[in-house]
Amino acid sequence: MRSDSRKLVALLALLVAAAATLACQDRDVFAGARPPASGTMALEALLHDATLIDLTHPFDADTIFWPTEAGFALEPRAAGRTDGGYWYAANGFRSAEHGGTHLDAPYHFSASGRTADAIPLDRLLGEAVVVDVEKACRADRDHAITPEDFAAFEMAHGPIPQGAIVLLRTGFAAFWPDRARYLGTAARGEAAVGELHFPGLSPDAAALLIERGARAVGIDTASIDPGQSKDFASHQVLAAAQVPVFENVAALARLPARGAFVIALPMKIGKGSGGPLRIVAWLPATH
Ligand SMILES: [Zn+2]
């Protein structure tokens, strides 16, 4: 691990400990981490001049789901002044697990994979590596990211460190929420699945990321496998290794290749195969 990476990891540990001091109601989550005496000051120091970047698309009527799924629905229950004189608003919502910015739990493609609620928290936060494959994906919207793409990244930026959250930037987030440009088709239903054209990860490249000890893998398209995949081989490879996958990730263009940290917290759906995800990046001022 490079020395500046060590420094960043230490800073992140401080951030987590400070957050624990401020807000943690569940100390088991931070077992072993002793919050500093002045957590508020430590947190303020860490956030000072740091950039927080939201890598999440909003959940609304435009949110892109798989063609066979109904989209996200907000169901208004109340919004108005009550008889008591105070404002009260509340909604319900309906959503498939896999739509918008979301988690694929390993269970999604492995019978022995962890479900959404059972993924260890340390799989969901860590140093980010952002692999830019936009050029190849602009040239071929069916591009399957290869081990050679990662070799090119490592030539330019050094080896992908063990335990990284590897984020694949195809550039397709720029098309959101235009379904035709993002997915390759605006059609819905089973017949539309064959018309999906967007880039993804080849299974050989997925295996390479497991060799590199990737903590999690994310992509700014609707699936970690390319749209034309019929066997979802990269899903299978990653799920078999208990690697969580983040799909429809936003705003990766705002991240450097190295130096950001990612915090990716999905809805904790009991026995879930995935779920809506809030994913953010933290970029220290020193970068
Ligand atoms: Zn999914």
Residues whose N, C-alpha, C, O or C-beta is under 5 A from the ligand:
A	BS01	ZN	H98 L103 D104 E247
